[in-house]
Amino acid sequence: MEAILERCARLDVHQETVVAFVLYENLDRKPTQEIRTFSTTTKGLLALYDW
């Protein structure tokens, strides 16, 4: 099967945190993954937006 996406993301939303998971890379390489946790305060959500 041929891959058609270079980037995908997932958000797990909880009462006090949001966990963001991202896979990205060129289609001919193994994907790189990043996982970051943000607070649900305004400051934390703006940091998620800027990420």
C-alpha positions in Angstrom: 0.0 0.0 0.0 1.3 3.4 -0.9 1.4 6.2 1.8 -0.4 9.4 0.8 0.1 11.6 3.8 3.3 13.2 5.0 1.9 14.4 8.3 -0.8 13.3 10.8 -1.7 14.4 14.3 -3.8 13.3 17.3 -5.0 15.2 20.3 -6.0 13.6 23.6 -8.0 16.2 25.6 -8.3 15.9 29.3 -9.6 18.3 32.0 -6.2 19.7 32.9 -4.0 18.8 29.9 -4.0 18.3 26.2 -1.5 15.7 24.8 -0.5 16.3 21.2 1.1 13.5 19.0 2.5 14.2 15.6 4.0 11.9 12.9 5.9 13.6 10.0 8.6 13.0 7.5 9.1 12.5 3.8 7.2 9.5 2.3 10.4 7.6 1.6 11.7 7.6 5.2 10.6 6.3 8.6 8.3 8.8 10.3 9.5 11.0 13.1 7.2 11.3 16.1 6.8 14.1 18.7 4.6 14.0 21.8 4.0 17.1 23.9 1.8 17.9 26.8 0.1 21.3 27.2 -2.0 22.7 30.0 -5.6 23.7 29.3 -5.0 27.3 30.5 -5.0 30.1 28.0 -1.2 30.2 28.0 -1.0 26.4 27.4 -3.5 26.4 24.6 -1.7 29.3 22.9 1.5 27.3 23.2 -0.2 24.4 21.5 -1.5 26.7 18.7 2.0 28.0 18.1 3.6 24.6 18.1 
